[in-house]
Amino acid sequence: MRILHRMNTKNILVVDDSPTMRRMIVASLGELKGVAFSEAGTGLEAIEQLAISTTSLMIVDLNMPEMNGMEVLSFVRKHQAYRSMPIIVLTTRADDGIRSAALAAGASAYLTKPFLPRVLAARVSDLLSLEQ
């Protein structure tokens, strides 16, 4: 778990069991202004991060051990404090049924891997209303 914070920034929590994928996501968003990153390798770590630090947006994978991304999404949306927090599902699962279920459960966006860094950055920027 790595936490990088700057003053007056929006914190993005990147949740994926692959350290390489987390690094790729953070690198893809590195050009955005006014953001900092927290990382979690499991759904349980993500819940812990939400409890201890302010999170502006979460990017979560669906396929993780212990607590998968749908469980994280469901847990987060049940809590008033996080109901309006944007959540991007970023996963290898491209089928429409899973996409529909994630969006119905409260995902703000659903993107598939491999992803285009500019597309991810644009979605994050839009959801956080960032200037580029």
C-alpha positions as a Markdown table, in Angstrom:
| # | Residue | x | y | z |
|---|---|---|---|---|
| 1 | Met | 0.0 | 0.0 | 0.0 |
| 2 | Arg | 1.5 | 3.3 | -1.1 |
| 3 | Ile | 0.1 | 6.8 | -0.3 |
| 4 | Leu | 1.2 | 9.9 | -2.0 |
| 5 | His | -0.5 | 13.2 | -0.9 |
| 6 | Arg | -0.2 | 16.8 | -1.9 |
| 7 | Met | -2.0 | 19.8 | -0.4 |
| 8 | Asn | -5.3 | 20.8 | -2.0 |
| 9 | Thr | -5.4 | 17.8 | -4.2 |
| 10 | Lys | -8.1 | 15.2 | -5.1 |
| 11 | Asn | -7.1 | 11.7 | -4.0 |
| 12 | Ile | -7.5 | 8.8 | -6.4 |
| 13 | Leu | -7.6 | 5.3 | -4.8 |
| 14 | Val | -6.3 | 2.7 | -7.3 |
| 15 | Val | -7.4 | -0.8 | -6.3 |
| 16 | Asp | -6.0 | -3.8 | -8.1 |
| 17 | Asp | -4.2 | -7.0 | -6.9 |
| 18 | Ser | -1.5 | -6.5 | -9.6 |
| 19 | Pro | 1.2 | -4.0 | -8.5 |
| 20 | Thr | 2.2 | -3.6 | -12.2 |
| 21 | Met | -1.3 | -2.7 | -13.1 |
| 22 | Arg | -1.5 | -0.2 | -10.3 |
| 23 | Arg | 1.7 | 1.4 | -11.5 |
| 24 | Met | 0.4 | 1.6 | -15.1 |
| 25 | Ile | -2.8 | 3.3 | -13.9 |
| 26 | Val | -1.0 | 5.8 | -11.8 |
| 27 | Ala | 1.5 | 6.5 | -14.7 |
| 28 | Ser | -1.4 | 6.9 | -17.1 |
| 29 | Leu | -2.9 | 9.6 | -14.9 |
| 30 | Gly | 0.4 | 11.2 | -14.0 |
| 31 | Glu | -0.2 | 14.2 | -16.3 |
| 32 | Leu | -3.5 | 15.2 | -14.5 |
| 33 | Lys | -3.1 | 18.3 | -12.4 |
| 34 | Gly | -4.3 | 18.5 | -8.8 |
| 35 | Val | -4.4 | 14.7 | -8.1 |
| 36 | Ala | -2.6 | 12.4 | -5.7 |
| 37 | Phe | -2.8 | 8.6 | -5.5 |
| 38 | Ser | -3.3 | 6.0 | -2.9 |
| 39 | Glu | -3.1 | 2.3 | -3.8 |
| 40 | Ala | -4.6 | -0.9 | -2.4 |
| 41 | Gly | -3.9 | -4.5 | -3.4 |
| 42 | Thr | -7.1 | -6.0 | -2.1 |
| 43 | Gly | -10.7 | -4.9 | -1.6 |
| 44 | Leu | -10.2 | -5.1 | 2.1 |
| 45 | Glu | -7.3 | -2.7 | 1.9 |
| 46 | Ala | -9.5 | -0.4 | -0.2 |
| 47 | Ile | -12.1 | -0.3 | 2.5 |
| 48 | Glu | -9.4 | 0.5 | 5.0 |
| 49 | Gln | -8.1 | 3.3 | 2.9 |
| 50 | Leu | -11.5 | 4.8 | 2.6 |
| 51 | Ala | -11.8 | 4.8 | 6.4 |
| 52 | Ile | -8.5 | 6.5 | 7.0 |
| 53 | Ser | -8.1 | 9.1 | 4.2 |
| 54 | Thr | -10.3 | 11.3 | 2.0 |
| 55 | Thr | -10.9 | 9.7 | -1.4 |
| 56 | Ser | -12.2 | 11.7 | -4.3 |
| 57 | Leu | -12.4 | 8.9 | -6.8 |
| 58 | Met | -11.8 | 5.1 | -6.8 |
| 59 | Ile | -10.6 | 2.9 | -9.7 |
| 60 | Val | -11.3 | -0.7 | -8.9 |
| 61 | Asp | -10.6 | -4.1 | -10.6 |
| 62 | Leu | -13.3 | -6.7 | -10.4 |
| 63 | Asn | -11.1 | -9.8 | -10.3 |
| 64 | Met | -9.4 | -9.8 | -6.9 |
| 65 | Pro | -9.0 | -12.3 | -4.1 |
| 66 | Glu | -10.7 | -12.1 | -0.7 |
| 67 | Met | -13.1 | -9.2 | -1.7 |
| 68 | Asn | -13.8 | -8.7 | -5.4 |
| 69 | Gly | -14.5 | -5.4 | -7.0 |
| 70 | Met | -18.3 | -6.0 | -7.1 |
| 71 | Glu | -18.2 | -6.5 | -3.3 |
| 72 | Val | -16.2 | -3.4 | -2.9 |
| 73 | Leu | -18.6 | -1.4 | -5.0 |
| 74 | Ser | -21.6 | -2.8 | -3.1 |
| 75 | Phe | -20.0 | -2.0 | 0.3 |
| 76 | Val | -19.1 | 1.5 | -0.7 |
| 77 | Arg | -22.4 | 2.4 | -2.2 |
| 78 | Lys | -24.2 | 1.3 | 1.1 |
| 79 | His | -22.5 | 4.0 | 3.0 |
| 80 | Gln | -23.8 | 7.5 | 2.8 |
| 81 | Ala | -20.4 | 9.2 | 2.9 |
| 82 | Tyr | -19.4 | 7.4 | -0.4 |
| 83 | Arg | -22.6 | 7.3 | -2.4 |
| 84 | Ser | -21.6 | 10.2 | -4.6 |
| 85 | Met | -17.9 | 9.3 | -4.9 |
| 86 | Pro | -17.1 | 8.5 | -8.5 |
| 87 | Ile | -16.0 | 4.8 | -9.0 |
| 88 | Ile | -14.5 | 3.6 | -12.2 |
| 89 | Val | -14.4 | -0.2 | -12.8 |
| 90 | Leu | -11.4 | -1.1 | -14.8 |
| 91 | Thr | -11.3 | -4.8 | -15.6 |
| 92 | Thr | -10.6 | -7.6 | -18.1 |
| 93 | Arg | -14.2 | -8.6 | -18.1 |
| 94 | Ala | -15.7 | -7.2 | -21.2 |
| 95 | Asp | -19.1 | -9.0 | -21.2 |
| 96 | Asp | -22.3 | -6.8 | -21.2 |
| 97 | Gly | -23.9 | -8.7 | -18.3 |
| 98 | Ile | -21.0 | -7.8 | -15.9 |
| 99 | Arg | -20.9 | -4.2 | -17.3 |
| 100 | Ser | -24.6 | -3.8 | -16.7 |
| 101 | Ala | -24.4 | -5.3 | -13.2 |
| 102 | Ala | -21.5 | -3.0 | -12.2 |
| 103 | Leu | -23.3 | 0.1 | -13.6 |
| 104 | Ala | -26.5 | -0.9 | -11.8 |
| 105 | Ala | -24.5 | -1.4 | -8.6 |
| 106 | Gly | -23.3 | 2.2 | -8.8 |
| 107 | Ala | -20.2 | 2.3 | -10.9 |
| 108 | Ser | -19.7 | 5.7 | -12.5 |
| 109 | Ala | -17.9 | 4.2 | -15.5 |
| 110 | Tyr | -16.8 | 0.8 | -16.8 |
| 111 | Leu | -13.6 | 0.4 | -18.8 |
| 112 | Thr | -11.8 | -2.7 | -19.9 |
| 113 | Lys | -8.2 | -3.8 | -20.0 |
| 114 | Pro | -6.1 | -3.3 | -21.9 |
| 115 | Phe | -7.0 | 0.3 | -21.6 |
| 116 | Leu | -6.0 | 3.5 | -23.5 |
| 117 | Pro | -4.3 | 5.8 | -21.0 |
| 118 | Arg | -5.9 | 8.9 | -22.7 |
| 119 | Val | -9.4 | 7.4 | -22.3 |
| 120 | Leu | -8.8 | 6.6 | -18.6 |
| 121 | Ala | -7.4 | 10.1 | -18.0 |
| 122 | Ala | -10.3 | 11.7 | -19.8 |
| 123 | Arg | -12.9 | 9.8 | -17.7 |
| 124 | Val | -11.1 | 10.6 | -14.5 |
| 125 | Ser | -10.8 | 14.3 | -15.5 |
| 126 | Asp | -14.5 | 14.4 | -16.4 |
| 127 | Leu | -15.6 | 12.7 | -13.2 |
| 128 | Leu | -13.5 | 15.0 | -11.0 |
| 129 | Ser | -14.1 | 18.1 | -13.2 |
| 130 | Leu | -10.4 | 18.7 | -13.5 |
| 131 | Glu | -8.8 | 21.2 | -15.9 |
| 132 | Gln | -6.4 | 19.6 | -18.3 |
